[in-house]
Amino acid sequence: MAPLASPNAFSLIRWLFALSLILFHGSVAAGHAYGWIVSPHSIICVFFVMSGMLTYNSYLLHPGAGAFYLRRIRKIVPPYAAVIILAAAGGAFVSTLGADEYFTHTGTFKYLAANLTFLNFLAPGLPGVFEGNIVTTVNSSLWTMKVEVAFYILLPAMVWLMRRFRPAHVIVALYLLSVVWNIAFQLLYQSTGNGLYDMLRRQVFGQMMYFAAGMAAVHVHTYLLRRKWAVLACSVALWAVCDRYAPLRLVEPVAIAAALTVAACGSARLSRLSARTPNLTYEVYLLHFPVIQVLVATGFFAAAGFYPAITAAAAVILLLSLVLHKAVHRFAAAR
């Protein structure tokens, strides 16, 4: 099995969907109709499939659970922890509580404890912060982090299984497990109305079909690229149909993985351009929602209008992402 081609165009794809995420969350936070061609559902799914592809490919190139976990911790935790701590500290400036009450409030400590351990759903808000906004959570994007982290924890075990059995058998089994998980919890949610079942449906085993499809693409990417234009046309068409008709979404990960493979590895020109594009999309993911929330809370969106405001928000997010990226790398280098 050949590894994914490098350079590739994954950075450009990340940017497309990261900017789409800014537009979507800006629309939600500001109460504006979202009209972009990329659906919110597709944005999340693409990042899960890409994570499956790139993380699995990286593990195969540099095997070993200990080294893998260390690389993941170094890449993910410092900027994540910085954003959580900065949000908790900065919340004092927009909270309806006084500084003394805010910093001694149990809600502030709960926010830090829950979010620093990737359990955002336990304490998504800060006391007195964004209470007048349409969305009162500090960072609604962070629910996906626990799913990603769970996948990273499980990946070495999945690779171990693939070495004992055939990779195709393990990947198909993971995919089918995820399908059964989704169907079971969807039926439980529909029959009881209990939101807990819907929340469980969206956790790591519910999303495993997307990670599994990404892993499968690593194994078959050379075959997909032999007929790249036909694969791209068919996969995008299937993806569009699945995105529109929810019952077909159980096969959607296959379409997304095939489309991403061709888009990322099928053009040398795009790959060269992508190689020269700085990848700040993780920082953008971490920072964009709190920045948008602050601008909504201060009345900037209402005063400027949606499109000027979201453009200004995007510029601020990109600038802060660059600052965060450089600060974290400087801190890591100093250590």
N, C-alpha and C positions, 0 to 999 in steps of 0.2 A: 504493500500500500504506500503510495507516494503522499507526502504531506501536502497541505494546501500551498499553492504557489505564493511566493513572496518576492517582490512586493505584490500587493493586491489592493482592491478598492474598498476594503471594509471601512476605512476611516471616512471616506466620502459618504458611504451609506449611513454610518453612524450620525454624521452631521445632518443629513436629510431628515432622519427620524428624530434627532434631538431638537432640531428647529421646529418640526411638526409638533413635538411635545410641548414646547413653549407656547405655540399658537393655541393648542388645545386647552392647556391649563389656564392660559390667559383668558380664553373664552369662558371657561367654567367659573373662574374666580371673579370675572367682571360681569357675568350674566349676559354674555354676548353669544349670538348663534355661531356655532362652529361650522365652517363650510369648506374646509380644506379637503383635497382629494384623498389624503391618507386618513383612514378612520382611527379613532382612539384605540380600538381593539387591535388593529394591525400594528400600531406603534409598539405596544407592549410585547406582542408575539414576536415581532422581528428581533427585538433585543434578547428575548429568551432563546430564539433559534441561533442567533449569532453567538451568544454565550456558549451554547452547546458546541458549536463548530470550533470556535477559537480556543476555548478552554481545553476541550478534549484534544485538539490538535497540539496545543502547547504541552499537555501532559505526555502525549506520545513522543514528542521531540525531546522532552526533558523529564523522564519518568522518575518516580520516587515520591511517596506520599509526604514525607517530611519536608523536602525541598519545595514541593508544590504548595503545601499549606503556608510555608514561610513567604513564598513569592506572592501568594494571594493576600496575606496579611499586610505585607509591605505596600502593596498597590492599593488596597481597598480601605484599610482601617484609618491611616493618618488623615486623608482628606475628609473621610466620613466623620470621624470624631471631631475634627476641627469645625465642621459645619454645624454639628449638633451643639457643641459648646458655645459657638458664636451665636447661634440662634437663641439659646437660653439666656445668654448675657444681653444680646441686643433686644430681646423681648421686653426688657425693662423700659425701653424708650417708647414703646407703643402700647404698653399695658395700661389698663385703667387703674391699676393699683399703684401705690407709691413704691419707691425703690425698696425701702426696708421691708414692707409687707410682701413684695414680689419675691425678693431673694430668700425670704424665710418661709415662703408658702410651700406646703407639701407638694403641690402640683408641679412646682419647678423641679424639685428633686425627683419626683416620679417621672417627669419628662426626660430628665437626664439618664436616670437608671434604665428606663424602658428603651429609649432610643439608642443609647450606647451599647445595648445588648441586642439590637436589631428587632426589638419587639415594639415597634412603633404603634401598633394597634392598641396597646395597653394604655398609652398616654400620648395621643396625637396632638394635644393642644397644651398651651401654656396659660397660666392664670391671667385673665384679663386681656389676653392678646387676641386680636382679630375678632372680637366678639360681635362687632358690627358688620363684618364681612359676610358675603353670601356663604363662603366656606370658612369655617372657623379653625380648621386644622393648620398647623404651622407648615407642614411639608407632606402633602398627600402622596408624593411620589414614593416615599420610603417603604411602602408596603411590599414592594418587589425585592427589597434588599434581603429580607429573611428567606425568600424563595431562592435567590441567587446563592446566598451563603449555604443553605441546605444542600443545594446542588454541588457546590464545591466540596462540602464535607463528604458527600456520598460518592463523588467521582472516583477516587482511588479504589473503593470497593467494587464499583462497576467495572473498572478496567481489570481488576483482579479476576472477576467473573468471566470477562471476555477472554482472558488468557487460559482459563480452565475449560471454557466452552467456546463455541464459535461466536465471534463478535456479532454477526447478524442475528443469531438466536437471542442473545442477551438484549440487543437493541430493540428487536421486535417485541420481546417479552416486556421490556420497560414501557414501550409505546402502548401495548395492549393493557397493561396494568393501569396506565394513565387514563385510557379510554373508559375502562370499567369504573375507575374512581370517579371520573366526571359524570358518567351516567348515573351511578348509584347516588351520589350526593345531590345531583340535580333532581332526581325523582324524590328523594327525601325532602328536599326544600319545597318542591311543588306540592307535595302531599301534606306537609305540616305547616308551611309558612315560616318555619324557624330559620332565622338568618344565619345561625351558627352553621348549618349545613352548607349554605352558599359560601360562607367564609372558608370552610374546610375544603370545598371543591376547588378553590383558587390557590391552595397551598402547593407545596413542591410536587407532590405526586399528581396533582391535577395539571400542573404545567409540565410534567416530565415528558409528555409527548413532543413538546417543542424542543426541549433539550435533546431528546432521543433523535428527532429528525435532523437536528444539527450534527449530532455525532455520526449518523448514517451518511450524511453528505460528505463527511471527511473520507469515508471509505469508497464512495462511488463518484467523487467529483470528476475524476478523469473521464469516466464514461459519459457523464452529463455534458462535459465540455466538448465532446466529439460532435454532438448535435446541438450546439449551444443555442442557436436561434430558434429551433423547433422547441427545445426544452423551455427556453425563456417565454415564448409565446403561449405554450400550453400551461405552464405553471402560473403565469400571471393571470391568465383567463380563469383557471381553477381557483386561484386565490381570491379573485374578485367575486366569483360566485359564492364561495364559502363565507366571505366576509359579509355578504348580503343576506345569506340564508343560514341562520345559526345552526340548524340541525346538521349541516354539512361540515361544521367546523372540526369534527373529529378527524377529517382528512386534510384540513388546512395546513398543519405543520409540514407535511410533505411538499405541498406547493410552495410554501414560503422558503423552505430549505433549498429546493431546486432553483427557484428564482434568484435567491441570494448568491448561490454558488456561481451561477453564470454571470450575474451582475458584478460580483467581486473579483472573479478570476478569469473572466472571458475577454477582457479588453486590456491590452498592454498599455494603451494610452491613458486610460482611467487609472490604472494601477500606478503608473509613474506620477500622475497628478496627485493621487491619494498619498503617495509616499512623501510628498512635499507639503502635505497639509497637516498642521499640528493637531493632535488629538486631545481636545479638552472636553470631550463629550461626557466623561464621567463627572467632571467638575460642574458642567452645565446641568446635568441631571440632578446633582445634589443641591445646587444653588437656585435653580430657576423658580421653584414654587415660592420659597420665602420672599424672594425679591418681588415677584408679582403681587403677593399678599400685602407687602408693605406699600407698594404703589397704589393698590386698591384702597387700603385703609386710609392713606393720606389724601385720597380724593383725586389723585393724578389721572386715573383712567376716566373718571367722570368729567374732569375739566378739559382734558386734551382730546378725548374721543378715542375709540378703541384702537384703530390702526396706528395713529401716531404714538399712542401710549405703549402698545405692544412692541413697536419698533424701538422705542427708547428703552423699554424693559430688556429687550434682547441685547442691545448694546451694553447696558449695565451688567447683565448676566455674563456676557462674553468677557468684559473687562475684569470682573471679579473672579471669573473662572481662571483667567490667566494669572492673576495675582495669587490665587490659592494654589495653583499648579506650581508656580515658581517657589512660593514660600514652603510648600511641603517638600519639594525636591531639595531645596537649600537646607532644610532641617535634616532630611535624611542623609545628605552628603556630609553635614557637620558631624553626624554620629558615626 
